[in-house]
Structure formats: C-alpha cells, structure tokens
Amino acid sequence: MCSNFFIGFGFLLLCNGIIASPRIDPLVETKVGLIRGLTASDGDYSMFLGIPFGVVDETNPFGPSTPYPKFENTFEAYDDSAICPQIEEFNNTLVGSLDCLHLNIYVPKSATSQNRVPVLVWIYGGGFSIGFSGRYLYGPKFLVKNDIILVTINYRLGPYGFMCLGTPEVPGNQGLKDQLLALRWINNNIESFGGDVNKITIMGESAGGISVDLHLYSAQETLFKSVILQSGTAFLPGTLTEPKPELSLKLSENLGFTTDDVSEALTFLSSIDPHLIIASASTVDRFWPCIENQFDNTETFITDYPVNMEIPKVRNMPILIGFNDNEMITHYANRDTEFFEMHNGIFAERLNSGFNFDADTLLEMEMFVRHFYIGDEKITEELKFVLADMLSDFGYNYPTVRSIANYIKNRASNIYHYVFSYNGGRNFVKRKNNVTIGGAAHADEIGYLFDVSFWHEKPELHDQLILDRMTTMWANFVKYSNPTPQITELLPVRWEPINEGSPYYYLDINSELKLERRPFHNRMAFWELFYNLNKKYVTGYREY
C-alpha cells in the first residue's frame, strides 16, 4: 500500500493503484483551509463549487456582509445550487436563502504552482434583482478549455443587496460590497488553485457590466488588472439614485407593520422570511445601486455620480467593452397593438430616467428625440424596430460611447470595442423568449461564452464557430490583454483597439468578423449633441 501523497499547489497526488480509479477529487490547501472539489466529466478541468466567502448578519440581513471564517474541517465543494433570495427568471418562483454568498472555481488541469494561469471572474446580470452563479446557466467548459481559471460569484439582490437607507446600518450597495468581498477572497486564495493573482480580469453583463464599471469608480482597492463590460456601464441612465429611507417604511407597511421610524422598520423587516420580503419588494420600487453617505468606521463603495468623477484606476488598464446590435428588440417583438397604443409616453419616460428636466424643457427635448427617431408618426407596431433602436441607444449604446470617452480621458490602455450582431441558435434571450426577428438582443451573447446546461443539444456548426471565436478572443484578452494577439484561421481579423487619437474601431462579431469604425454613427452623434446641450440637466451632474 502506497503512503506517499502531498498537497502542493493543491491537487492530491496518490499512489498508482488509486490513480487508476475512475476519478480523483482534487484537494486544495488555501489560506482559509482545505477545500475538496470534483473532477469534471465534460472536460479536462476541476470544479470547486459553492465555496462560502461571506456571511450575512442575521440580525441585519440588509447590511454589509463579513468574511466567512476559516474552515475547521475539509470543505466539500460539491454544490453550486446556492441562490440569493429572488423571483427567479425561469419559473417565476420565489427561491433562495441568505446563505448564498458562495463562489465557484473552475480550474484547467494545466494550472499548477509552477504554471499559474490567468483568472476570469464573472459577475452575472439580472437588473440587480435576479441572477445566480451556478452551472445551470453559466457552465464553464468553453472558457476553461482556453487555459484560464473561471470564477463565478453570487451577490445579494433586490432589497437585501441594494436597499439604501443612508444610515450606517444600511448605507447601500451591499450587493456590490459582496462582490468586493468575493474579489478579496479570490486575491487571497486563487494562487492555491494555480491562479495568477497578477492576472485577474473581472467581467460582467448588463447589471454585471454596470457592477464592473462601478468597481472602477469605487473608493476601494483595485483587485484586478483588466475588465470586460458587456451591455452595461455606470452611465446607463437611472443606474444610481440617492438614498431612499422611505422604501423601508413602504416595505414594512406592505408586510403589516406601519411606522415612520426607519430603525423600527428595519428591525421588523429583519425578522421576516426572505421570500415574503422579495415578494413584497417587487410591488414597492426598484432596488438598485445608490450614492452612499459617508460614516465613520463604515466602508463606502461609491459616494458620487460617475459624471462628476475621474477614474484613476483605469490608467494603463486594458478594457474590452461592447453591446449587441439590437439590445431591446425583445421588449417589443411579441407585443400586441394595444401595447403600442398605450406606449406614447415612452420618450418622456426614458428622458426622465436620465435627466432632471423641468416640465417645459422635457416637452421640448421629448419633441427633439421623437422627431429624430419617428418624425411625426404615431407610435404603432410598425415602428417597433425604430423604438427598439431608441431604447437600445439610450440605455446601452450611447452609455458605452460615454464610458469609452471617459476611459480615454483617464488614460486607459487599449480599449477593444465590439458589437455582437450574430443571430443563431444559441442567442440566449431571443431563444428563451421565442423571438426570431431582429439581430442580437440583450444578453444573447451569453450562449456563445457559457455552456447553458438546460440546452441539451450540441451547438450547430455555424454556432460552434461563433462560440469558439468568442471564447478564444475573451480568453486571449484575459491572458494577453489582447483578444487577437496573432492572426489565425479561427481569428482571421486583427481587432484594433481604440486609443487617444486613434480611429474609433470596433469589431463586428457576426458570421464573419469585420473591423469597422463608429457603430450607429448618426444615432450616436445625435445623442452626443443632445447630452452636450443638456449637460446641466444630467442626473447627478454638479457644476464646480
């Protein structure tokens, strides 16, 4: 019987007789203790699932979380089903518990203590109200086969993650601080898994992209070397609000306890079942990031609007950023005639989300936007593509342009801009919502980066090509800060970056890869003029 084994970079090496067994589960020694994972059955990698990194205070579950204590025994990292309280999107059911601050680590076999590999950290989207990090949606095999470690993290959502009372107990942005706690855990422990702590990239889509951007603006330390933002930046109108202590009073009243004391309401809400909180919160208001008040001995994340801020963190930082070519088409695709008849106020509604216009100015500005997009036409079903363009431009496309301009101003390194316009069998949101018209909708690219496990069929050949190109370029960016370090048969086009003074390049990701300049140029020029004309009305803007 062989007795020799060691825990070096972390994988347990056993004697020949045991090596011949069907599976050897990897064991890793970290700063928080021993963690045992699983050997994947669908690729040459190991999985460490459901590792807890944070603890939610049971007496104040709406407040900041704290680091999870060290493990007394070996932690069996086998379960990635943890989900924070929410109404999940697939079955529209109340799910989740507050014991949800877990992360998953997927490690290619190439990673060792002698060969540390770059790390990609995924922050899911979902409007800060839904989302989870498990393999059901975010399967890792397509990315880790490119010799990078993938980490996916959970963070609190809705009122638990984003109630903003403006008090020391609930200052706001708890979900973003959960992400920060996870990033600190990764920085402290990823080397034990063969990860290169000096090559960590954080990536997010939609609310996840906004989160990534807010980490750039935050007052806290930089825990990554590069970023990927997909269809979401901090300039999305309405992303940040002022503290709203009244929401705790409304939520409490909805659940049967009426008070005008925020502290009393918080004590009451902390005693209520999370599923009841989530169900009631959906009728109160939207819970999103906020501008925090500053208190002694309380960690703050962001205390001003990005429109007023510089971003020293992006100096010399490589950035990959983009959007899809028809972000909002699913918002209109399957609507009936009555919906469009009731939709006449959409222009004013959107402008109100990003500007503080008085009534007369709003009427004037609404007219400008309406005339640019639809002229004198009434809103009808025939205009759904134009309306989708307007919503896409206002919410995603032009905010991305604003962000790129701000990165350049703050001396970022190479900025790789893309537009994803492929319409295939793995377009996630269009497939989920049974939409066939238009190009690539919001979140459609997810299916070409992750193994969406509830799709059981193998990708079609043309979809596989897009998948291989996307995952290779994203992994190249993580490894080399350049998505196309060399021209290959798979990647026949060099993706040129945007720099100060350079042309405004972007890569059109479709059946073919094409390097183009200035996507939707006329529409983006309109919004640039509009914002310049109305700069003083932009929400949060301060003149010095």
C-alpha positions as CSV (number, residue, x, y, z in Angstrom):
1,M,0.0,0.0,0.0
2,C,1.4,3.3,-1.1
3,S,1.5,6.0,1.7
4,N,3.1,8.9,-0.2
5,F,0.9,11.9,-1.1
6,F,1.3,15.7,-1.0
7,I,-0.8,18.8,-1.2
8,G,1.4,21.2,-3.3
9,F,-0.4,23.6,-5.5
10,G,-3.4,21.8,-4.2
11,F,-4.2,18.7,-6.2
12,L,-3.9,15.5,-4.3
13,L,-1.5,13.0,-5.9
14,L,-1.9,9.4,-4.8
15,C,-0.2,6.1,-5.5
16,N,-0.6,4.2,-8.7
17,G,-3.4,1.9,-7.5
18,I,-5.6,4.9,-6.6
19,I,-4.7,6.8,-9.7
20,A,-6.2,4.0,-11.8
21,S,-9.6,4.6,-10.1
22,P,-12.3,6.3,-12.1
23,R,-12.0,9.7,-10.5
24,I,-9.6,11.6,-8.2
25,D,-11.2,14.5,-6.5
26,P,-8.8,17.4,-6.2
27,L,-7.9,18.7,-2.8
28,V,-6.5,22.3,-2.3
29,E,-4.9,23.9,0.7
30,T,-5.9,27.6,0.9
31,K,-5.5,30.3,3.5
32,V,-9.0,29.5,4.8
33,G,-8.4,25.8,5.0
34,L,-8.7,22.6,2.9
35,I,-11.2,22.5,0.0
36,R,-12.1,19.4,-1.9
37,G,-13.6,19.7,-5.3
38,L,-14.7,17.5,-8.2
39,T,-13.1,16.3,-11.4
40,A,-15.3,17.5,-14.3
41,S,-16.9,14.9,-16.5
42,D,-17.2,17.2,-19.6
43,G,-13.6,18.5,-19.9
44,D,-10.1,18.4,-18.6
45,Y,-10.7,20.6,-15.5
46,S,-11.6,20.5,-11.9
47,M,-14.6,22.2,-10.1
48,F,-14.7,23.7,-6.7
49,L,-18.4,24.5,-6.1
50,G,-20.2,26.6,-3.6
51,I,-17.3,27.9,-1.6
52,P,-18.6,30.3,1.0
53,F,-16.8,33.7,1.1
54,G,-19.1,35.8,3.1
55,V,-21.6,35.8,5.9
56,V,-24.9,37.8,6.1
57,D,-25.7,39.2,9.5
58,E,-28.9,37.5,10.6
59,T,-29.9,40.5,12.8
60,N,-29.4,42.9,9.9
61,P,-29.6,41.0,6.6
62,F,-29.8,44.3,4.7
63,G,-26.4,45.4,5.9
64,P,-22.8,44.6,4.9
65,S,-21.6,41.1,4.9
66,T,-18.4,39.9,6.6
67,P,-15.7,37.4,5.6
68,Y,-16.6,33.7,6.1
69,P,-14.4,32.2,8.8
70,K,-11.7,29.6,8.2
71,F,-12.9,26.0,7.7
72,E,-12.3,23.8,10.7
73,N,-12.5,20.7,8.6
74,T,-12.1,20.0,4.9
75,F,-14.8,21.9,2.9
76,E,-16.5,19.6,0.4
77,A,-17.0,21.9,-2.6
78,Y,-19.6,19.9,-4.4
79,D,-22.7,22.0,-4.6
80,D,-23.3,25.1,-6.8
81,S,-27.1,25.4,-6.2
82,A,-26.9,28.4,-3.7
83,I,-29.0,31.3,-4.9
84,C,-29.8,34.6,-3.2
85,P,-33.4,35.4,-2.5
86,Q,-35.3,36.4,-5.6
87,I,-38.1,35.7,-8.0
88,E,-36.0,33.6,-10.5
89,E,-36.5,34.1,-14.2
90,F,-37.1,30.6,-15.5
91,N,-40.1,29.5,-13.5
92,N,-41.1,32.9,-11.9
93,T,-40.9,31.3,-8.5
94,L,-39.7,32.6,-5.1
95,V,-36.3,30.9,-4.3
96,G,-33.1,31.4,-2.4
97,S,-31.7,31.9,1.1
98,L,-29.4,34.4,2.7
99,D,-26.7,31.7,3.0
100,C,-25.9,32.4,-0.6
101,L,-22.5,34.2,-0.7
102,H,-20.7,31.4,-2.4
103,L,-18.4,31.2,-5.4
104,N,-17.4,28.5,-7.9
105,I,-13.9,28.0,-9.2
106,Y,-13.2,26.0,-12.4
107,V,-9.5,25.1,-12.9
108,P,-7.9,23.6,-16.1
109,K,-5.5,20.8,-15.5
110,S,-2.8,23.0,-17.0
111,A,-2.8,25.2,-13.8
112,T,-0.1,24.3,-11.3
113,S,2.1,26.0,-8.8
114,Q,4.8,26.1,-11.5
115,N,2.4,27.2,-14.2
116,R,0.0,29.8,-12.8
117,V,-2.8,30.7,-15.3
118,P,-4.8,33.9,-15.6
119,V,-8.2,34.3,-13.9
120,L,-11.5,35.4,-15.2
121,V,-14.2,36.4,-12.6
122,W,-17.8,36.5,-13.8
123,I,-20.4,38.8,-12.3
124,Y,-23.9,37.9,-13.5
125,G,-26.5,40.4,-14.7
126,G,-30.2,40.5,-14.0
127,G,-31.2,44.0,-13.2
128,F,-29.8,43.7,-9.6
129,S,-32.9,41.7,-8.8
130,I,-32.3,38.2,-10.3
131,G,-29.3,36.0,-11.1
132,F,-27.0,33.3,-9.8
133,S,-23.6,31.9,-10.5
134,G,-24.3,28.1,-11.0
135,R,-23.7,25.9,-14.0
136,Y,-27.4,25.8,-14.9
137,L,-26.7,29.0,-16.9
138,Y,-23.0,29.6,-16.6
139,G,-21.3,26.3,-17.5
140,P,-17.6,26.8,-17.7
141,K,-16.2,24.3,-20.2
142,F,-15.9,26.5,-23.2
143,L,-13.8,29.1,-21.4
144,V,-11.6,26.9,-19.2
145,K,-10.5,24.9,-22.2
146,N,-8.5,28.0,-23.2
147,D,-6.3,27.5,-20.1
148,I,-7.8,30.1,-17.8
149,I,-9.4,29.8,-14.4
150,L,-13.1,30.8,-14.3
151,V,-14.6,32.1,-11.1
152,T,-18.3,32.8,-10.8
153,I,-19.7,34.6,-7.8
154,N,-23.0,35.2,-6.0
155,Y,-24.1,38.5,-4.6
156,R,-27.3,39.7,-2.8
157,L,-30.0,41.2,-4.9
158,G,-33.1,43.3,-4.5
159,P,-33.7,44.9,-1.1
160,Y,-31.0,42.6,0.5
161,G,-28.4,43.8,-1.9
162,F,-29.5,47.3,-2.7
163,M,-31.7,48.8,0.0
164,C,-30.2,52.2,0.5
165,L,-31.3,53.9,3.7
166,G,-28.4,56.3,4.0
167,T,-27.6,55.1,7.5
168,P,-24.6,53.3,9.0
169,E,-26.6,50.1,9.4
170,V,-27.8,50.0,5.7
171,P,-25.6,52.5,3.8
172,G,-26.4,50.9,0.4
173,N,-24.7,48.9,-2.3
174,Q,-24.4,45.8,-0.1
175,G,-24.5,43.6,-3.2
176,L,-21.6,45.5,-4.7
177,K,-19.7,45.0,-1.4
178,D,-20.5,41.3,-1.6
179,Q,-18.7,41.3,-4.9
180,L,-15.8,43.2,-3.3
181,L,-15.6,40.6,-0.6
182,A,-15.5,37.9,-3.2
183,L,-12.7,39.6,-5.1
184,R,-10.7,40.0,-1.9
185,W,-11.2,36.2,-1.2
186,I,-10.0,35.4,-4.7
187,N,-7.0,37.6,-4.4
188,N,-6.1,35.9,-1.1
189,N,-6.6,32.4,-2.2
190,I,-6.5,31.9,-6.0
191,E,-2.8,31.1,-6.1
192,S,-3.7,27.9,-4.2
193,F,-5.7,26.8,-7.3
194,G,-2.9,27.6,-9.7
195,G,-4.2,31.1,-10.5
196,D,-2.0,34.1,-11.3
197,V,-3.1,36.8,-8.8
198,N,-1.4,39.4,-11.0
199,K,-3.7,38.5,-14.0
200,I,-7.2,38.8,-12.7
201,T,-9.9,40.1,-15.1
202,I,-13.4,40.9,-13.9
203,M,-16.3,40.5,-16.4
204,G,-20.0,41.2,-16.3
205,E,-23.0,41.6,-18.5
206,S,-25.9,44.1,-18.1
207,A,-26.1,44.7,-14.3
208,G,-22.9,42.7,-14.1
209,G,-21.3,45.2,-16.6
210,I,-22.6,48.1,-14.5
211,S,-21.1,46.4,-11.4
212,V,-17.7,46.0,-13.2
213,D,-17.8,49.7,-14.1
214,L,-18.7,50.8,-10.6
215,H,-15.7,48.8,-9.3
216,L,-13.6,51.1,-11.4
217,Y,-15.2,54.2,-9.9
218,S,-15.3,52.8,-6.3
219,A,-13.2,54.2,-3.4
220,Q,-11.9,50.7,-2.7
221,E,-8.6,49.0,-3.7
222,T,-8.1,47.7,-7.3
223,L,-8.3,43.9,-7.2
224,F,-7.9,43.2,-10.9
225,K,-5.8,44.1,-13.9
226,S,-8.3,44.3,-16.7
227,V,-12.1,44.5,-17.2
228,I,-14.7,43.2,-19.7
229,L,-18.1,45.0,-19.8
230,Q,-20.9,43.6,-21.9
231,S,-24.0,45.7,-22.5
232,G,-23.8,47.7,-19.3
233,T,-21.9,50.6,-17.9
234,A,-22.3,53.1,-15.0
235,F,-23.6,55.7,-17.5
236,L,-26.8,53.7,-18.0
237,P,-29.5,56.3,-17.2
238,G,-31.0,55.8,-13.7
239,T,-28.3,53.4,-12.5
240,L,-27.6,55.4,-9.4
241,T,-30.1,57.1,-7.0
242,E,-30.0,59.0,-3.8
243,P,-30.7,57.1,-0.5
244,K,-34.4,56.2,-0.1
245,P,-35.1,55.5,3.5
246,E,-38.8,55.7,2.7
247,L,-38.6,52.4,0.9
248,S,-38.0,50.5,4.2
249,L,-41.2,52.2,5.6
250,K,-43.2,51.2,2.5
251,L,-41.9,47.6,2.5
252,S,-42.7,47.3,6.2
253,E,-46.2,48.7,5.8
254,N,-46.8,46.2,2.9
255,L,-46.0,43.4,5.3
256,G,-48.3,44.6,8.1
257,F,-46.1,46.9,10.3
258,T,-46.7,50.6,9.9
259,T,-44.2,53.0,11.3
260,D,-42.5,56.3,10.5
261,D,-39.2,55.2,12.2
262,V,-36.7,53.7,9.8
263,S,-34.9,51.8,12.6
264,E,-38.1,50.2,13.7
265,A,-39.0,49.2,10.2
266,L,-35.5,47.7,9.7
267,T,-35.8,45.7,12.9
268,F,-39.2,44.4,11.8
269,L,-38.1,43.5,8.2
270,S,-35.0,41.7,9.6
271,S,-37.4,39.2,11.3
272,I,-39.4,38.4,8.2
273,D,-39.0,35.4,5.9
274,P,-36.8,36.5,2.9
275,H,-39.3,35.1,0.4
276,L,-42.0,37.4,1.8
277,I,-39.6,40.3,1.6
278,I,-38.8,39.6,-2.0
279,A,-42.5,39.1,-3.0
280,S,-43.4,42.4,-1.3
281,A,-40.4,44.3,-2.7
282,S,-41.5,43.8,-6.2
283,T,-44.5,46.0,-5.6
284,V,-42.6,48.7,-3.8
285,D,-39.9,50.0,-6.1
286,R,-36.7,49.1,-7.9
287,F,-33.7,48.4,-5.7
288,W,-30.5,49.5,-7.5
289,P,-27.1,51.0,-6.6
290,C,-27.0,54.3,-4.9
291,I,-24.8,57.2,-3.9
292,E,-23.7,56.5,-0.3
293,N,-23.5,58.8,2.6
294,Q,-20.2,58.6,4.4
295,F,-19.9,57.5,8.1
296,D,-17.0,56.8,10.4
297,N,-16.0,53.2,10.6
298,T,-18.3,52.3,7.7
299,E,-16.8,51.1,4.3
300,T,-18.2,53.1,1.4
301,F,-18.3,51.9,-2.2
302,I,-19.3,54.9,-4.3
303,T,-20.2,58.4,-3.0
304,D,-20.7,60.5,-6.2
305,Y,-22.1,60.1,-9.7
306,P,-19.6,59.0,-12.3
307,V,-20.5,62.0,-14.4
308,N,-18.6,64.1,-11.8
309,M,-15.7,61.7,-11.3
310,E,-12.3,60.8,-12.6
311,I,-11.2,57.2,-12.8
312,P,-7.6,56.8,-11.7
313,K,-8.0,53.0,-11.7
314,V,-8.2,52.8,-15.5
315,R,-4.9,54.4,-16.1
316,N,-2.9,51.9,-18.3
317,M,-5.7,49.3,-17.9
318,P,-6.8,47.3,-20.9
319,I,-10.6,47.2,-21.4
320,L,-12.9,45.1,-23.6
321,I,-16.3,46.6,-23.9
322,G,-19.3,46.5,-26.2
323,F,-23.0,45.8,-26.8
324,N,-25.4,43.9,-29.0
325,D,-26.7,45.3,-32.2
326,N,-30.4,45.1,-31.3
327,E,-30.4,45.2,-27.5
328,M,-34.0,46.0,-26.9
329,I,-35.8,44.1,-29.7
330,T,-37.3,41.5,-27.3
331,H,-39.0,44.4,-25.4
332,Y,-41.2,44.9,-28.5
333,A,-41.1,41.7,-30.5
334,N,-44.2,39.9,-29.3
335,R,-46.3,42.9,-28.2
336,D,-49.9,43.4,-29.5
337,T,-51.4,46.5,-31.0
338,E,-52.9,47.7,-27.7
339,F,-49.4,47.8,-26.1
340,F,-48.2,50.3,-28.7
341,E,-51.3,52.4,-28.4
342,M,-50.5,52.7,-24.6
343,H,-46.8,53.4,-25.3
344,N,-47.0,57.0,-26.4
345,G,-45.1,58.3,-23.4
346,I,-42.0,56.2,-23.9
347,F,-39.8,59.1,-25.0
348,A,-40.6,61.3,-21.9
349,E,-40.4,58.3,-19.6
350,R,-36.8,57.4,-20.8
351,L,-35.6,61.0,-20.7
352,N,-36.9,61.3,-17.1
353,S,-34.7,58.4,-16.1
354,G,-31.5,60.2,-17.0
355,F,-32.3,63.9,-16.8
356,N,-33.8,66.4,-14.4
357,F,-35.8,68.4,-16.8
358,D,-38.5,70.9,-15.8
359,A,-41.8,70.3,-17.5
360,D,-41.3,72.8,-20.4
361,T,-37.8,71.6,-21.1
362,L,-38.9,68.0,-21.0
363,L,-41.6,68.7,-23.6
364,E,-39.1,70.4,-25.9
365,M,-36.5,67.7,-25.5
366,E,-39.1,64.9,-26.0
367,M,-40.0,66.5,-29.3
368,F,-36.4,66.6,-30.5
369,V,-35.9,62.9,-29.7
370,R,-39.3,61.9,-31.1
371,H,-38.7,63.7,-34.4
372,F,-35.2,62.2,-34.7
373,Y,-36.5,58.6,-34.4
374,I,-40.1,58.7,-35.8
375,G,-40.7,62.1,-37.2
376,D,-44.4,63.0,-36.9
377,E,-45.6,59.4,-36.9
378,K,-47.8,58.0,-34.1
379,I,-46.4,55.0,-32.2
380,T,-47.6,51.8,-33.8
381,E,-46.5,48.2,-34.1
382,E,-44.9,49.1,-37.5
383,L,-42.3,51.3,-35.6
384,K,-41.2,48.6,-33.2
385,F,-37.7,48.3,-34.7
386,V,-37.2,52.1,-34.5
387,L,-38.4,52.1,-30.9
388,A,-36.1,49.3,-30.1
389,D,-33.2,51.4,-31.6
390,M,-34.2,54.3,-29.4
391,L,-34.3,52.2,-26.2
392,S,-31.0,50.5,-27.2
393,D,-29.3,53.8,-27.9
394,F,-30.4,55.5,-24.7
395,G,-29.9,52.6,-22.4
396,Y,-26.8,50.7,-23.7
397,N,-25.2,52.0,-26.9
398,Y,-24.6,55.6,-26.1
399,P,-23.7,54.9,-22.4
400,T,-21.0,52.7,-23.8
401,V,-19.8,55.5,-26.0
402,R,-19.7,57.8,-23.0
403,S,-17.8,55.3,-21.0
404,I,-15.2,54.8,-23.7
405,A,-14.7,58.6,-23.9
406,N,-14.2,58.7,-20.2
407,Y,-11.7,55.8,-20.2
408,I,-9.7,57.5,-22.9
409,K,-9.8,60.8,-21.0
410,N,-8.4,59.0,-17.9
411,R,-5.7,57.3,-19.9
412,A,-6.8,53.7,-20.2
413,S,-4.6,51.4,-22.2
414,N,-6.0,49.7,-25.3
415,I,-9.8,49.7,-25.5
416,Y,-11.3,46.9,-27.5
417,H,-14.8,47.8,-28.6
418,Y,-17.2,45.2,-30.1
419,V,-20.8,44.9,-31.5
420,F,-22.2,41.4,-31.3
421,S,-24.7,41.1,-34.1
422,Y,-24.9,37.3,-34.7
423,N,-28.3,35.7,-34.8
424,G,-28.1,32.0,-34.3
425,G,-29.4,29.0,-32.3
426,R,-27.6,29.9,-29.1
427,N,-28.8,33.6,-28.8
428,F,-29.8,33.3,-25.2
429,V,-32.6,35.8,-24.6
430,K,-34.2,35.5,-28.0
431,R,-34.4,31.7,-27.7
432,K,-35.7,32.0,-24.2
433,N,-38.5,34.4,-25.3
434,N,-39.2,32.7,-28.6
435,V,-38.2,35.7,-30.6
436,T,-36.9,35.3,-34.2
437,I,-36.9,38.8,-35.6
438,G,-34.0,41.3,-35.4
439,G,-30.3,40.8,-34.7
440,A,-28.7,40.1,-31.4
441,A,-30.8,41.1,-28.3
442,H,-29.7,42.0,-24.8
443,A,-27.8,39.1,-23.2
444,D,-27.8,37.0,-26.4
445,E,-24.1,36.6,-26.4
446,I,-24.3,34.6,-23.1
447,G,-24.9,31.4,-25.1
448,Y,-21.6,31.8,-27.0
449,L,-19.5,32.2,-23.9
450,F,-21.0,29.7,-21.5
451,D,-22.3,26.1,-21.6
452,V,-26.0,26.8,-20.9
453,S,-26.8,23.4,-19.4
454,F,-30.5,23.3,-20.0
455,W,-29.8,23.3,-23.7
456,H,-29.0,19.6,-24.2
457,E,-28.2,19.6,-27.9
458,K,-24.7,20.2,-29.2
459,P,-24.1,23.5,-31.0
460,E,-24.7,23.6,-34.7
461,L,-21.5,24.0,-36.7
462,H,-22.1,27.7,-37.5
463,D,-22.9,28.4,-33.9
464,Q,-19.9,26.5,-32.8
465,L,-17.7,28.7,-34.9
466,I,-19.0,31.9,-33.2
467,L,-18.7,30.2,-29.8
468,D,-15.1,29.2,-30.5
469,R,-14.2,32.7,-31.7
470,M,-15.9,34.4,-28.8
471,T,-14.3,32.2,-26.1
472,T,-10.9,32.4,-27.7
473,M,-10.9,36.1,-28.0
474,W,-12.2,36.7,-24.5
475,A,-9.6,34.2,-23.1
476,N,-6.9,35.9,-25.2
477,F,-7.8,39.2,-23.6
478,V,-7.6,37.6,-20.1
479,K,-4.2,36.1,-20.9
480,Y,-2.5,38.7,-23.1
481,S,-4.7,41.9,-22.8
482,N,-5.2,41.5,-26.5
483,P,-8.1,39.4,-28.0
484,T,-6.3,38.8,-31.3
485,P,-2.5,38.6,-30.4
486,Q,-2.0,36.9,-33.8
487,I,-3.9,36.2,-37.0
488,T,-5.1,32.6,-37.2
489,E,-7.5,30.5,-39.2
490,L,-10.0,30.8,-36.4
491,L,-9.4,34.6,-35.9
492,P,-8.6,35.9,-39.4
493,V,-9.0,39.6,-38.4
494,R,-6.8,41.7,-36.1
495,W,-9.0,43.5,-33.6
496,E,-7.6,47.0,-33.5
497,P,-8.0,48.9,-30.2
498,I,-9.2,52.5,-29.6
499,N,-6.6,54.8,-28.2
500,E,-6.4,58.5,-27.8
501,G,-6.2,59.9,-31.3
502,S,-6.8,56.6,-33.0
503,P,-9.8,55.8,-35.3
504,Y,-12.9,54.7,-33.4
505,Y,-12.5,51.0,-34.2
506,Y,-14.9,48.2,-33.3
507,L,-15.2,44.5,-34.2
508,D,-18.5,43.4,-35.6
509,I,-18.9,39.8,-34.3
510,N,-21.2,38.1,-36.8
511,S,-21.0,35.1,-39.2
512,E,-17.8,36.9,-40.3
513,L,-15.5,39.1,-38.1
514,K,-15.2,42.6,-39.5
515,L,-13.2,45.5,-38.2
516,E,-15.4,48.6,-38.7
517,R,-15.5,52.2,-37.4
518,R,-18.1,54.1,-35.3
519,P,-21.1,51.8,-34.9
520,F,-24.5,53.6,-35.5
521,H,-22.6,56.8,-36.1
522,N,-25.6,59.1,-36.9
523,R,-27.5,57.9,-33.9
524,M,-24.6,58.2,-31.6
525,A,-23.8,61.7,-32.9
526,F,-27.4,62.8,-32.1
527,W,-27.0,61.7,-28.5
528,E,-23.6,63.3,-28.2
529,L,-25.1,66.6,-29.2
530,F,-28.2,66.0,-27.0
531,Y,-26.0,65.4,-23.9
532,N,-23.7,68.3,-24.6
533,L,-26.8,70.6,-25.0
534,N,-28.3,69.3,-21.7
535,K,-25.3,68.5,-19.6
536,K,-26.5,70.6,-16.7
537,Y,-29.7,68.5,-16.5
538,V,-28.0,65.1,-16.4
539,T,-28.9,63.3,-13.2
540,G,-26.3,63.9,-10.5
541,Y,-24.3,66.4,-12.5
542,R,-22.6,69.1,-10.4
543,E,-21.0,72.3,-11.7
544,Y,-17.9,73.2,-9.9
